[in-house]
Amino acid sequence: MAKILKKKGKVSIKAKFRKRVCLFCQDKKDISWMDYANYDDFLSVRGGLLAAKVTSVCSKHQRQLTKAVKQARHLGLLPFTKK
């Protein structure tokens, strides 16, 4: 529920957001190219990587995820584009 604050004629809305928790930090998993079957959640419809804001992954694990997806694509385990 958002609160509406009024200050001298100005109206501002203060929203409450839930803190996002990284999926890999929560489960304490290591990211490697061998888990390529689980990376479909992090790929867009056209085959590109989704942003960290969308997937709620921390920046450390986003970099590791990027490397793992690139390695899996290079080895032929993941497609570069989806049809």
C-alpha positions in Angstrom: 0.0 0.0 0.0 1.4 3.4 -0.9 1.3 6.4 1.4 0.4 9.8 0.1 2.4 12.6 1.7 1.4 16.2 1.4 3.9 19.0 2.0 3.1 22.6 1.2 0.9 22.0 -1.8 3.1 19.2 -3.2 1.9 15.6 -3.3 4.4 12.8 -3.3 3.8 9.1 -3.1 6.0 6.9 -1.0 5.7 3.3 -2.1 6.8 0.2 -0.2 8.7 -2.3 -2.1 9.8 -5.8 -1.2 13.5 -6.3 -1.2 14.6 -8.7 -4.0 16.8 -11.6 -3.0 19.2 -13.2 -5.5 18.2 -16.8 -6.3 21.8 -18.0 -6.3 22.7 -16.2 -3.1 19.7 -17.7 -1.4 20.4 -21.3 -2.4 24.2 -20.8 -2.2 24.6 -22.4 -5.7 27.6 -22.1 -8.0 27.0 -21.2 -11.5 28.6 -23.3 -14.2 28.0 -24.0 -17.9 27.0 -27.6 -17.0 23.6 -26.4 -15.6 22.5 -25.1 -19.1 19.1 -26.7 -18.8 18.2 -24.3 -15.9 19.1 -21.1 -17.8 15.9 -20.8 -19.8 14.4 -18.6 -17.1 17.2 -16.1 -17.6 16.9 -15.9 -21.4 14.4 -13.8 -23.4 12.1 -15.1 -26.1 14.7 -14.2 -28.8 17.5 -15.9 -26.9 19.2 -12.9 -25.2 20.0 -12.6 -21.5 17.5 -10.8 -19.4 18.6 -7.9 -17.2 19.4 -8.3 -13.5 16.5 -6.1 -12.6 14.1 -8.4 -14.3 15.5 -11.7 -13.0 16.4 -10.3 -9.5 20.0 -11.6 -9.6 22.8 -9.8 -7.9 25.6 -8.2 -10.0 28.1 -10.9 -9.0 25.9 -13.7 -10.1 24.8 -11.9 -13.2 28.4 -11.7 -14.4 28.9 -15.4 -13.7 25.6 -16.3 -15.4 26.7 -14.3 -18.5 30.0 -16.2 -18.7 28.2 -19.6 -18.2 25.6 -18.9 -20.9 28.4 -17.8 -23.3 30.4 -21.0 -22.7 27.3 -23.1 -23.1 26.5 -21.4 -26.4 30.1 -21.8 -27.6 29.9 -25.6 -26.8 26.6 -25.9 -28.7 24.5 -26.6 -25.6 22.4 -23.5 -25.9 21.2 -21.8 -29.1 22.3 -18.3 -30.0 18.8 -17.4 -31.1 15.4 -19.1 -30.6 12.9 -19.6 -33.4 
